[in-house]
């Protein structure tokens, strides 16, 4: 699941590249693909996703 699992404080999401659970905050690396926001543990995961989103999406 790439979407934030809860809204507001304490929201988490699963990084679609490495499957790590990340806390969603203002400084969390984020990309939008197909109108959906995806959150990442780090910029390298975000860049890998941006390069080839289809590789990481079901």
C-alpha positions in Angstrom: 0.0 0.0 0.0 1.5 3.3 -1.0 -1.1 5.6 0.3 -0.7 6.9 3.8 -2.5 4.5 6.2 -3.7 7.2 8.5 -4.1 10.9 8.1 -2.6 13.5 10.3 0.0 12.9 13.0 1.4 9.3 13.0 0.6 8.6 9.3 2.6 5.9 7.7 3.1 4.5 4.2 5.0 1.7 2.6 7.8 2.7 0.3 6.9 0.9 -3.1 10.6 0.4 -3.9 12.1 -1.2 -0.7 8.8 -2.0 1.2 10.0 -0.1 4.3 7.3 1.5 6.4 7.9 5.3 6.5 6.4 8.1 8.6 4.7 10.6 6.4 5.8 14.1 7.1 6.3 17.4 5.2 9.9 16.3 4.4 9.2 12.7 3.4 10.3 12.2 -0.2 7.1 12.0 -2.3 6.2 11.4 -5.9 2.8 11.5 -7.6 2.0 9.0 -10.3 -1.4 8.5 -11.9 -2.9 10.9 -9.4 -1.7 8.9 -6.4 1.0 10.0 -3.9 3.8 7.6 -3.1 6.1 8.0 -0.1 9.7 6.9 0.2 12.2 6.2 2.9 15.0 8.1 1.0 15.6 10.1 -2.1 17.4 7.2 -3.9 14.2 5.1 -3.6 12.2 8.1 -4.9 14.5 8.5 -7.9 14.4 4.7 -8.7 10.6 4.9 -8.7 10.5 8.1 -10.8 12.7 6.4 -13.4 10.4 3.3 -13.8 7.2 3.4 -11.8 5.7 0.4 -13.5 8.5 -1.8 -12.1 7.3 -1.0 -8.5 3.6 -1.0 -8.9 1.4 -4.1 -8.8 
